[in-house]
């Protein structure tokens, strides 16, 4: 604690502890950046402002993720059905209709137009096993057959690529054909 005595304050005359006045040189006023000059700077640097705005927008979209850009009330995102992709793929390949005699007539009665089937060729007397001749062939028509023809098999009309139709025709003459639903 500092104790100031009354004597020291009264011994000096008032105003003697202040330094004397001197002349201050003239200088220009100091202006702070920003404020009213910020708009002029933005107009001058318009390209930078646009680039900064685009960068901020892109960062916000990336941070939001793909789910936030779509309405959330619509449920799960729309997915293309498999049938559409099969149709697009089949357009690039020339499709033909091929009538095929299937050995099991009861299996043919299970088929409807629009079904997808694999056609399997079984060698007679089990000599060579079985092999798939056509994969994912679309059934276009199942003609009606007489009841007594069920023992001889059934006829199915399939939409297949031209090369597969040739393999089906060849396999139908040497093998017994069967179908499996896809």
N, CA, C and O of each residue as an XYZ file, in Angstrom:
728
protein
N       0.835     -1.164      0.000
C       0.000      0.000      0.000
C       0.891      1.243      0.000
O       1.885      1.326      0.722
N       0.503      2.183     -0.821
C       1.309      3.397     -0.966
C       0.619      4.526     -0.199
O      -0.577      4.775     -0.348
N       1.391      5.170      0.594
C       0.838      6.293      1.368
C       1.386      7.574      0.788
O       2.599      7.769      0.699
N       0.483      8.439      0.397
C       0.890      9.723     -0.171
C       0.695     10.767      0.936
O      -0.360     10.855      1.564
N       1.676     11.491      1.130
C       1.564     12.488      2.207
C       0.940     13.768      1.688
O       1.036     14.091      0.504
N       0.336     14.451      2.544
C      -0.307     15.722      2.216
C       0.741     16.758      1.817
O       0.460     17.696      1.071
N       1.878     16.576      2.299
C       2.925     17.569      2.086
C       3.364     17.550      0.629
O       3.582     18.601      0.027
N       3.494     16.324      0.051
C       3.971     16.243     -1.313
C       2.955     16.792     -2.306
O       3.344     17.351     -3.331
N       1.659     16.644     -2.025
C       0.651     17.174     -2.937
C       0.576     18.700     -2.842
O       0.382     19.379     -3.851
N       0.722     19.207     -1.697
C       0.581     20.652     -1.532
C       1.869     21.411     -1.862
O       1.840     22.627     -2.051
N       2.978     20.712     -1.931
C       4.233     21.402     -2.185
C       4.376     21.784     -3.651
O       5.132     22.704     -3.965
N       3.667     21.102     -4.570
C       3.737     21.435     -6.003
C       2.544     22.284     -6.381
O       1.430     22.093     -5.895
N       2.808     23.208     -7.245
C       1.661     23.985     -7.707
C       0.843     23.182     -8.717
O       1.368     22.292     -9.386
N      -0.388     23.490     -8.816
C      -1.288     22.771     -9.731
C      -0.858     22.991    -11.185
O      -0.481     24.094    -11.581
N      -0.929     21.869    -11.995
C      -0.632     21.942    -13.421
C       0.817     21.810    -13.747
O       1.169     21.816    -14.926
N       1.688     21.691    -12.767
C       3.098     21.567    -13.057
C       3.495     20.136    -13.374
O       4.590     19.912    -13.891
N       2.650     19.166    -13.085
C       2.971     17.766    -13.383
C       2.607     17.388    -14.819
O       2.859     16.254    -15.227
N       2.033     18.285    -15.581
C       1.640     18.036    -16.961
C       2.712     18.609    -17.860
O       3.182     19.721    -17.619
N       3.128     17.852    -18.931
C       4.147     18.394    -19.810
C       3.626     19.579    -20.606
O       2.417     19.768    -20.733
N       4.491     20.329    -21.111
C       4.112     21.512    -21.859
C       3.514     21.153    -23.203
O       3.711     20.049    -23.710
N       2.792     22.083    -23.770
C       2.153     21.848    -25.059
C       3.172     22.010    -26.171
O       4.108     22.804    -26.082
N       2.955     21.224    -27.230
C       3.781     21.357    -28.410
C       2.896     21.276    -29.628
O       1.723     20.920    -29.519
N       3.415     21.586    -30.737
C       2.608     21.609    -31.938
C       2.509     20.201    -32.529
O       3.514     19.499    -32.637
N       1.259     19.775    -32.924
C       1.016     18.468    -33.524
C       0.999     18.655    -35.033
O       0.311     19.543    -35.536
N       1.742     17.837    -35.759
C       1.758     18.011    -37.224
C       0.407     17.619    -37.835
O      -0.329     16.813    -37.266
N       0.092     18.198    -38.995
C      -1.160     17.901    -39.695
C      -1.027     16.572    -40.436
O      -0.014     16.332    -41.094
N      -2.049     15.696    -40.335
C      -2.053     14.415    -41.062
C      -3.456     14.137    -41.583
O      -4.447     14.654    -41.068
N      -3.510     13.294    -42.632
C      -4.806     12.970    -43.252
C      -5.610     12.094    -42.301
O      -5.036     11.359    -41.498
N      -6.936     12.167    -42.388
C      -7.747     11.336    -41.488
C      -7.567      9.847    -41.800
O      -7.336      9.469    -42.948
N      -7.673      9.035    -40.797
C      -7.523      7.595    -40.935
C      -8.900      7.005    -41.230
O      -9.869      7.264    -40.516
N      -8.967      6.198    -42.308
C     -10.240      5.572    -42.668
C     -10.111      4.064    -42.462
O      -9.119      3.453    -42.859
N     -11.108      3.490    -41.848
C     -11.122      2.058    -41.590
C     -11.718      1.362    -42.804
O     -12.713      1.824    -43.364
N     -11.104      0.236    -43.218
C     -11.627     -0.503    -44.374
C     -12.994     -1.066    -44.053
O     -13.325     -1.321    -42.895
N     -13.782     -1.255    -45.097
C     -15.125     -1.774    -44.905
C     -16.088     -0.613    -44.843
O     -15.857      0.454    -45.412
N     -17.157     -0.849    -44.146
C     -18.140      0.225    -43.996
C     -18.763      0.583    -45.317
O     -19.185     -0.294    -46.071
N     -18.825      1.876    -45.605
C     -19.501      2.315    -46.822
C     -18.685      2.040    -48.075
O     -19.225      2.084    -49.180
N     -17.393      1.756    -47.925
C     -16.554      1.483    -49.086
C     -16.591      0.011    -49.492
O     -16.077     -0.345    -50.553
N     -17.187     -0.845    -48.671
C     -17.251     -2.275    -48.972
C     -18.068     -2.570    -50.225
O     -17.720     -3.472    -50.987
N     -19.139     -1.829    -50.449
C     -19.989     -2.035    -51.619
C     -19.213     -1.694    -52.887
O     -19.306     -2.405    -53.888
N     -18.459     -0.618    -52.841
C     -17.665     -0.245    -54.013
C     -16.623     -1.313    -54.326
O     -16.376     -1.625    -55.491
N     -16.021     -1.867    -53.289
C     -15.021     -2.902    -53.492
C     -15.659     -4.150    -54.092
O     -15.060     -4.784    -54.961
N     -16.862     -4.515    -53.648
C     -17.553     -5.677    -54.207
C     -17.879     -5.471    -55.676
O     -17.780     -6.401    -56.476
N     -18.267     -4.257    -56.027
C     -18.580     -3.976    -57.424
C     -17.313     -4.075    -58.269
O     -17.356     -4.582    -59.390
N     -16.190     -3.596    -57.744
C     -14.936     -3.683    -58.453
C     -14.462     -5.123    -58.605
O     -13.949     -5.492    -59.662
N     -14.622     -5.930    -57.583
C     -14.159     -7.324    -57.577
C     -15.342     -8.281    -57.731
O     -15.451     -9.256    -56.987
N     -16.208     -8.011    -58.670
C     -17.433     -8.781    -58.866
C     -17.140    -10.256    -59.142
O     -17.848    -11.119    -58.623
N     -16.128    -10.567    -59.935
C     -15.788    -11.958    -60.256
C     -15.416    -12.750    -59.017
O     -15.816    -13.905    -58.865
N     -14.653    -12.131    -58.136
C     -14.268    -12.817    -56.905
C     -15.476    -13.094    -56.025
O     -15.568    -14.153    -55.404
N     -16.395    -12.151    -55.970
C     -17.592    -12.326    -55.149
C     -18.462    -13.463    -55.692
O     -18.993    -14.262    -54.920
N     -18.606    -13.535    -56.996
C     -19.397    -14.613    -57.600
C     -18.729    -15.960    -57.355
O     -19.401    -16.937    -57.024
N     -17.420    -16.016    -57.515
C     -16.702    -17.266    -57.279
C     -16.827    -17.694    -55.824
O     -17.019    -18.877    -55.544
N     -16.722    -16.760    -54.905
C     -16.866    -17.096    -53.486
C     -18.280    -17.595    -53.188
O     -18.458    -18.538    -52.416
N     -19.274    -16.970    -53.792
C     -20.662    -17.411    -53.590
C     -20.890    -18.815    -54.133
O     -21.551    -19.629    -53.489
N     -20.350    -19.102    -55.308
C     -20.488    -20.442    -55.875
C     -19.787    -21.491    -55.026
O     -20.302    -22.593    -54.837
N     -18.612    -21.146    -54.517
C     -17.884    -22.082    -53.668
C     -18.666    -22.375    -52.389
O     -18.723    -23.521    -51.943
N     -19.263    -21.350    -51.805
C     -20.059    -21.548    -50.584
C     -21.286    -22.406    -50.872
O     -21.639    -23.266    -50.065
N     -21.942    -22.183    -52.011
C     -23.117    -22.972    -52.373
C     -22.737    -24.434    -52.599
O     -23.441    -25.335    -52.143
N     -21.639    -24.669    -53.293
C     -21.198    -26.045    -53.539
C     -20.856    -26.749    -52.233
O     -21.193    -27.918    -52.048
N     -20.193    -26.048    -51.336
C     -19.846    -26.651    -50.045
C     -21.105    -26.989    -49.249
O     -21.160    -28.027    -48.590
N     -22.107    -26.127    -49.305
C     -23.355    -26.392    -48.589
C     -24.076    -27.596    -49.179
O     -24.633    -28.404    -48.436
N     -24.074    -27.729    -50.510
C     -24.736    -28.871    -51.142
C     -24.029    -30.176    -50.824
O     -24.681    -31.197    -50.603
N     -22.702    -30.154    -50.798
C     -21.946    -31.361    -50.465
C     -22.188    -31.745    -49.016
O     -22.347    -32.925    -48.703
N     -22.217    -30.768    -48.138
C     -22.445    -31.048    -46.722
C     -23.855    -31.576    -46.488
O     -24.070    -32.409    -45.609
N     -24.821    -31.091    -47.276
C     -26.214    -31.525    -47.102
C     -26.393    -32.965    -47.554
O     -27.237    -33.674    -47.007
N     -25.633    -33.413    -48.526
C     -25.757    -34.787    -49.008
C     -26.880    -34.925    -50.003
O     -27.685    -34.008    -50.167
N     -26.944    -36.086    -50.685
C     -27.942    -36.274    -51.735
C     -29.356    -36.403    -51.199
O     -30.301    -36.075    -51.917
N     -29.543    -36.860    -49.988
C     -30.895    -37.054    -49.453
C     -31.595    -35.759    -49.137
O     -32.824    -35.706    -49.179
N     -30.845    -34.690    -48.816
C     -31.471    -33.433    -48.447
C     -31.901    -32.622    -49.656
O     -32.740    -31.731    -49.526
N     -31.351    -32.906    -50.827
C     -31.705    -32.148    -52.025
C     -33.061    -32.563    -52.572
O     -33.649    -31.825    -53.363
N     -33.574    -33.717    -52.178
C     -34.847    -34.232    -52.660
C     -35.859    -34.100    -51.541
O     -35.489    -34.135    -50.367
N     -37.126    -33.951    -51.879
C     -38.157    -33.913    -50.845
C     -38.143    -35.188    -50.045
O     -38.019    -36.275    -50.608
N     -38.267    -35.072    -48.751
C     -38.193    -36.249    -47.907
C     -39.530    -36.953    -47.784
O     -39.576    -38.109    -47.364
N     -40.607    -36.295    -48.135
C     -41.930    -36.904    -47.990
C     -42.245    -37.896    -49.102
O     -43.251    -38.600    -49.018
N     -41.432    -37.971    -50.119
C     -41.743    -38.833    -51.261
C     -41.384    -40.280    -51.020
O     -41.685    -41.124    -51.864
N     -40.758    -40.603    -49.912
C     -40.398    -41.994    -49.636
C     -39.035    -42.316    -50.208
O     -38.208    -41.424    -50.404
N     -38.801    -43.583    -50.473
C     -37.484    -43.962    -50.988
C     -37.268    -43.401    -52.385
O     -38.233    -43.149    -53.107
N     -36.008    -43.202    -52.776
C     -35.736    -42.647    -54.095
C     -36.229    -43.586    -55.197
O     -36.274    -44.806    -55.035
N     -36.592    -42.978    -56.305
C     -37.109    -43.765    -57.422
C     -36.007    -44.655    -57.991
O     -34.895    -44.197    -58.250
N     -36.325    -45.904    -58.178
C     -35.379    -46.870    -58.724
C     -35.978    -47.421    -60.007
O     -37.158    -47.766    -60.056
N     -35.155    -47.501    -61.044
C     -35.657    -48.066    -62.292
C     -35.915    -49.546    -62.113
O     -35.063    -50.262    -61.588
N     -37.072    -50.016    -62.539
C     -37.345    -51.451    -62.430
C     -36.393    -52.258    -63.313
O     -35.866    -51.755    -64.305
N     -36.191    -53.493    -62.939
C     -35.292    -54.384    -63.679
C     -35.830    -54.611    -65.090
O     -35.057    -54.729    -66.042
N     -37.144    -54.672    -65.221
C     -37.743    -54.938    -66.537
C     -37.355    -53.857    -67.541
O     -37.158    -54.153    -68.719
N     -37.240    -52.576    -67.080
C     -36.844    -51.511    -67.999
C     -35.432    -51.732    -68.520
O     -35.180    -51.556    -69.712
N     -34.510    -52.116    -67.645
C     -33.142    -52.319    -68.106
C     -33.050    -53.521    -69.042
O     -32.241    -53.524    -69.970
N     -33.886    -54.556    -68.800
C     -33.886    -55.714    -69.696
C     -34.429    -55.307    -71.047
O     -33.920    -55.747    -72.078
N     -35.473    -54.461    -71.058
C     -36.037    -53.998    -72.331
C     -35.014    -53.174    -73.099
O     -34.857    -53.352    -74.307
N     -34.309    -52.265    -72.406
C     -33.307    -51.453    -73.095
C     -32.193    -52.326    -73.652
O     -31.731    -52.100    -74.771
N     -31.756    -53.318    -72.887
C     -30.691    -54.197    -73.356
C     -31.182    -55.009    -74.548
O     -30.428    -55.233    -75.494
N     -32.442    -55.454    -74.513
C     -32.948    -56.288    -75.601
C     -33.191    -55.476    -76.871
O     -33.229    -56.044    -77.963
N     -33.358    -54.147    -76.748
C     -33.530    -53.330    -77.947
C     -32.245    -53.298    -78.767
O     -32.295    -53.233    -79.995
N     -31.107    -53.342    -78.102
C     -29.855    -53.275    -78.840
C     -29.571    -54.575    -79.590
O     -28.796    -54.575    -80.546
N     -30.184    -55.682    -79.172
C     -30.020    -56.976    -79.836
C     -31.312    -57.258    -80.597
O     -32.405    -57.021    -80.082
N     -31.186    -57.759    -81.811
C     -32.376    -58.057    -82.594
C     -33.094    -59.259    -81.989
O     -32.537    -60.355    -81.928
N     -34.321    -59.053    -81.546
C     -35.105    -60.106    -80.900
C     -36.022    -60.765    -81.932
O     -36.580    -60.103    -82.807
N     -36.161    -62.079    -81.806
C     -37.062    -62.851    -82.661
C     -37.922    -63.733    -81.761
O     -37.573    -63.987    -80.608
N     -39.034    -64.192    -82.295
C     -39.863    -65.138    -81.545
C     -39.555    -66.541    -82.042
O     -39.462    -66.788    -83.244
N     -39.398    -67.452    -81.088
C     -39.025    -68.823    -81.442
C     -39.984    -69.794    -80.766
O     -40.094    -69.789    -79.540
N     -40.678    -70.625    -81.535
C     -41.513    -71.657    -80.917
C     -40.619    -72.801    -80.430
O     -39.747    -73.273    -81.160
N     -40.844    -73.236    -79.201
C     -40.000    -74.261    -78.600
C     -40.901    -75.354    -78.034
O     -41.860    -75.064    -77.320
N     -40.590    -76.619    -78.357
C     -41.332    -77.762    -77.828
C     -40.667    -78.193    -76.530
O     -39.518    -78.635    -76.534
N     -41.393    -78.065    -75.411
C     -40.896    -78.447    -74.086
C     -41.384    -79.862    -73.802
O     -42.541    -80.185    -74.071
N     -40.513    -80.705    -73.262
C     -40.824    -82.123    -73.056
C     -41.929    -82.329    -72.022
O     -42.750    -83.232    -72.181
N     -41.968    -81.523    -70.979
C     -42.958    -81.698    -69.913
C     -44.143    -80.764    -70.161
O     -44.030    -79.550    -69.987
N     -45.279    -81.334    -70.568
C     -46.475    -80.549    -70.855
C     -47.055    -79.893    -69.614
O     -47.630    -78.809    -69.706
N     -46.915    -80.531    -68.443
C     -47.439    -79.955    -67.207
C     -46.668    -78.682    -66.834
O     -47.251    -77.737    -66.302
N     -45.384    -78.659    -67.108
C     -44.590    -77.466    -66.826
C     -45.009    -76.319    -67.746
O     -44.976    -75.156    -67.345
N     -45.398    -76.645    -68.965
C     -45.828    -75.614    -69.917
C     -47.118    -74.971    -69.440
O     -47.307    -73.768    -69.621
N     -48.025    -75.759    -68.824
C     -49.296    -75.200    -68.347
C     -49.093    -74.214    -67.202
O     -49.988    -73.417    -66.920
N     -47.958    -74.245    -66.546
C     -47.663    -73.292    -65.465
C     -47.246    -71.922    -65.999
O     -47.277    -70.932    -65.267
N     -46.857    -71.867    -67.266
C     -46.311    -70.632    -67.821
C     -47.416    -69.684    -68.290
O     -48.485    -70.115    -68.722
N     -47.131    -68.385    -68.194
C     -48.015    -67.332    -68.685
C     -47.175    -66.373    -69.531
O     -45.953    -66.318    -69.392
N     -47.838    -65.625    -70.404
C     -47.134    -64.621    -71.220
C     -46.494    -63.595    -70.289
O     -47.122    -63.123    -69.342
N     -45.243    -63.260    -70.572
C     -44.504    -62.300    -69.757
C     -43.538    -62.941    -68.773
O     -42.658    -62.262    -68.246
N     -43.687    -64.252    -68.514
C     -42.766    -64.954    -67.608
C     -41.373    -65.001    -68.215
O     -41.208    -64.965    -69.435
N     -40.374    -65.082    -67.343
C     -38.983    -65.254    -67.784
C     -38.573    -66.684    -67.443
O     -38.814    -67.163    -66.335
N     -37.952    -67.356    -68.407
C     -37.570    -68.755    -68.206
C     -36.147    -68.991    -68.717
O     -35.642    -68.280    -69.586
N     -35.530    -70.013    -68.145
C     -34.293    -70.564    -68.685
C     -34.660    -71.862    -69.372
O     -35.451    -72.641    -68.840
N     -34.097    -72.109    -70.548
C     -34.370    -73.350    -71.273
C     -33.152    -74.251    -71.119
O     -32.027    -73.855    -71.424
N     -33.397    -75.476    -70.636
C     -32.333    -76.439    -70.370
C     -32.501    -77.604    -71.336
O     -33.603    -78.124    -71.513
N     -31.395    -78.006    -71.960
C     -31.409    -79.143    -72.882
C     -30.773    -80.341    -72.181
O     -29.635    -80.267    -71.716
N     -31.521    -81.450    -72.109
C     -30.999    -82.688    -71.508
C     -30.730    -83.672    -72.629
O     -31.603    -83.941    -73.454
N     -29.537    -84.199    -72.659
C     -29.167    -85.159    -73.699
C     -29.975    -86.448    -73.503
O     -30.239    -86.840    -72.366
N     -30.370    -87.111    -74.597
C     -31.129    -88.353    -74.454
C     -30.303    -89.434    -73.767
O     -29.095    -89.542    -73.979
N     -30.949    -90.201    -72.972
C     -30.365    -91.315    -72.212
C     -29.267    -90.864    -71.264
O     -28.431    -91.675    -70.864
N     -29.249    -89.575    -70.892
C     -28.314    -89.063    -69.892
C     -26.870    -89.150    -70.291
O     -26.005    -89.186    -69.416
N     -26.560    -89.187    -71.573
C     -25.179    -89.366    -72.031
C     -24.297    -88.167    -71.701
O     -23.183    -88.344    -71.208
N     -24.772    -86.950    -71.964
C     -23.897    -85.791    -71.786
C     -24.331    -84.854    -70.685
O     -23.715    -83.801    -70.526
N     -25.341    -85.169    -69.926
C     -25.809    -84.262    -68.875
C     -26.768    -83.229    -69.433
O     -27.431    -83.464    -70.443
N     -26.840    -82.084    -68.770
C     -27.753    -81.012    -69.179
C     -26.964    -79.722    -69.345
O     -25.938    -79.515    -68.698
N     -27.464    -78.853    -70.228
C     -26.822    -77.554    -70.442
C     -27.913    -76.510    -70.659
O     -28.983    -76.813    -71.187
N     -27.631    -75.293    -70.249
C     -28.579    -74.190    -70.426
C     -28.403    -73.641    -71.829
O     -27.307    -73.244    -72.224
N     -29.509    -73.625    -72.582
C     -29.469    -73.146    -73.960
C     -29.860    -71.675    -74.040
O     -29.278    -70.924    -74.823
N     -30.847    -71.250    -73.233
C     -31.295    -69.855    -73.241
C     -31.512    -69.397    -71.805
O     -32.100    -70.115    -70.997
N     -31.035    -68.202    -71.498
C     -31.208    -67.634    -70.154
C     -32.121    -66.416    -70.220
O     -31.953    -65.554    -71.082
N     -33.092    -66.348    -69.303
C     -33.959    -65.180    -69.190
C     -34.815    -64.910    -70.402
O     -35.113    -63.752    -70.693
N     -35.225    -65.947    -71.125
C     -36.076    -65.770    -72.308
C     -37.482    -65.389    -71.848
O     -37.992    -65.942    -70.874
N     -38.106    -64.440    -72.553
C     -39.454    -63.988    -72.196
C     -40.486    -64.806    -72.939
O     -40.404    -64.970    -74.156
N     -41.463    -65.320    -72.202
C     -42.561    -66.072    -72.805
C     -43.523    -65.065    -73.420
O     -44.054    -64.201    -72.723
N     -43.748    -65.180    -74.748
C     -44.685    -64.268    -75.405
C     -46.061    -64.887    -75.569
O     -47.069    -64.182    -75.605
N     -46.096    -66.209    -75.668
C     -47.387    -66.870    -75.886
C     -47.280    -68.328    -75.469
O     -46.238    -68.959    -75.646
N     -48.366    -68.860    -74.913
C     -48.469    -70.279    -74.588
C     -49.722    -70.785    -75.299
O     -50.825    -70.646    -74.771
N     -49.570    -71.371    -76.494
C     -50.746    -71.838    -77.238
C     -51.448    -72.981    -76.497
O     -50.813    -73.788    -75.819
N     -52.775    -73.025    -76.647
C     -53.566    -74.114    -76.048
C     -53.233    -75.410    -76.777
O     -53.051    -75.430    -77.994
N     -53.157    -76.497    -76.000
C     -52.889    -77.793    -76.627
C     -53.972    -78.775    -76.192
O     -54.634    -78.585    -75.172
N     -54.137    -79.833    -76.993
C     -55.121    -80.864    -76.663
C     -54.626    -81.652    -75.454
O     -53.420    -81.730    -75.221
N     -55.546    -82.240    -74.679
C     -55.177    -82.989    -73.478
C     -54.319    -84.206    -73.800
O     -53.429    -84.549    -73.021
N     -54.564    -84.866    -74.927
C     -53.774    -86.056    -75.259
C     -52.358    -85.693    -75.691
O     -51.486    -86.561    -75.718
N     -52.109    -84.421    -76.032
C     -50.776    -83.987    -76.436
C     -49.892    -83.683    -75.233
O     -48.704    -83.410    -75.408
N     -50.436    -83.721    -74.011
C     -49.651    -83.411    -72.812
C     -48.523    -84.410    -72.619
O     -47.486    -84.071    -72.049
N     -48.711    -85.628    -73.084
C     -47.646    -86.627    -72.964
C     -46.481    -86.305    -73.889
O     -45.331    -86.619    -73.583
N     -46.788    -85.670    -75.039
C     -45.744    -85.344    -76.017
C     -45.075    -84.019    -75.687
O     -44.142    -83.629    -76.390
N     -45.503    -83.318    -74.659
C     -44.920    -82.038    -74.280
C     -45.838    -80.900    -74.643
O     -47.011    -81.109    -74.952
N     -45.299    -79.681    -74.606
C     -46.097    -78.501    -74.908
C     -45.280    -77.485    -75.670
O     -44.049    -77.488    -75.636
N     -45.997    -76.617    -76.356
C     -45.356    -75.606    -77.183
C     -45.365    -74.268    -76.440
O     -46.367    -73.885    -75.837
N     -44.239    -73.573    -76.494
C     -44.092    -72.247    -75.888
C     -43.434    -71.348    -76.921
O     -42.511    -71.775    -77.614
N     -43.894    -70.111    -77.033
C     -43.275    -69.142    -77.934
C     -42.461    -68.178    -77.073
O     -42.994    -67.528    -76.174
N     -41.160    -68.099    -77.363
C     -40.233    -67.283    -76.574
C     -39.660    -66.151    -77.409
O     -39.455    -66.307    -78.613
N     -39.400    -65.007    -76.774
C     -38.695    -63.897    -77.415
C     -37.233    -63.990    -76.992
O     -36.906    -63.840    -75.815
N     -36.362    -64.239    -77.963
C     -34.933    -64.427    -77.694
C     -34.121    -63.745    -78.788
O     -34.655    -63.451    -79.857
N     -32.844    -63.489    -78.540
C     -31.980    -62.971    -79.613
C     -31.840    -64.000    -80.735
O     -32.030    -65.197    -80.522
N     -31.509    -63.520    -81.917
C     -31.444    -64.387    -83.094
C     -30.475    -65.558    -82.898
O     -30.799    -66.675    -83.301
N     -29.326    -65.349    -82.309
C     -28.359    -66.427    -82.088
C     -28.897    -67.484    -81.127
O     -28.675    -68.677    -81.330
N     -29.594    -67.057    -80.094
C     -30.178    -67.998    -79.134
C     -31.277    -68.817    -79.786
O     -31.437    -69.997    -79.475
N     -32.046    -68.198    -80.697
C     -33.104    -68.926    -81.405
C     -32.504    -70.068    -82.220
O     -33.080    -71.155    -82.280
N     -31.360    -69.833    -82.840
C     -30.706    -70.893    -83.616
C     -30.240    -72.027    -82.697
O     -30.373    -73.199    -83.050
N     -29.694    -71.688    -81.519
C     -29.280    -72.727    -80.568
C     -30.476    -73.516    -80.054
O     -30.383    -74.730    -79.870
N     -31.612    -72.832    -79.819
C     -32.827    -73.524    -79.358
C     -33.329    -74.508    -80.406
O     -33.711    -75.634    -80.087
N     -33.322    -74.067    -81.666
C     -33.801    -74.948    -82.736
C     -32.903    -76.173    -82.863
O     -33.397    -77.284    -83.050
N     -31.596    -75.983    -82.763
C     -30.672    -77.111    -82.851
C     -30.804    -78.050    -81.666
O     -30.783    -79.269    -81.837
N     -30.941    -77.500    -80.469
C     -31.061    -78.332    -79.275
C     -32.387    -79.079    -79.249
O     -32.468    -80.183    -78.710
N     -33.433    -78.478    -79.832
C     -34.747    -79.126    -79.856
C     -34.775    -80.381    -80.717
O     -35.607    -81.260    -80.493
N     -33.894    -80.479    -81.684
C     -33.866    -81.664    -82.549
C     -33.058    -82.807    -81.947
O     -33.303    -83.969    -82.272
N     -32.103    -82.501    -81.077
C     -31.242    -83.557    -80.532
C     -31.460    -83.840    -79.052
O     -31.010    -84.871    -78.551
N     -32.142    -82.943    -78.343
C     -32.272    -83.080    -76.884
C     -33.714    -82.869    -76.452
O     -34.544    -82.370    -77.212
N     -33.990    -83.259    -75.218
C     -35.291    -82.965    -74.605
C     -35.124    -81.640    -73.875
O     -34.185    -81.462    -73.099
N     -36.053    -80.701    -74.133
C     -35.951    -79.346    -73.542
C     -36.865    -79.242    -72.327
O     -37.964    -79.794    -72.305
N     -36.391    -78.531    -71.332
C     -37.157    -78.244    -70.109
C     -37.014    -76.764    -69.805
O     -36.092    -76.110    -70.293
N     -37.935    -76.231    -68.991
C     -37.868    -74.824    -68.611
C     -37.802    -74.709    -67.094
O     -38.344    -75.536    -66.361
N     -37.121    -73.658    -66.647
C     -37.125    -73.272    -65.234
C     -37.520    -71.813    -65.172
O     -37.043    -71.001    -65.965
N     -38.389    -71.475    -64.233
C     -38.841    -70.088    -64.081
C     -37.750    -69.248    -63.436
O     -37.096    -69.685    -62.490
N     -37.561    -68.053    -63.947
C     -36.544    -67.124    -63.372
C     -37.186    -66.252    -62.336
O     -36.516    -65.410    -61.737
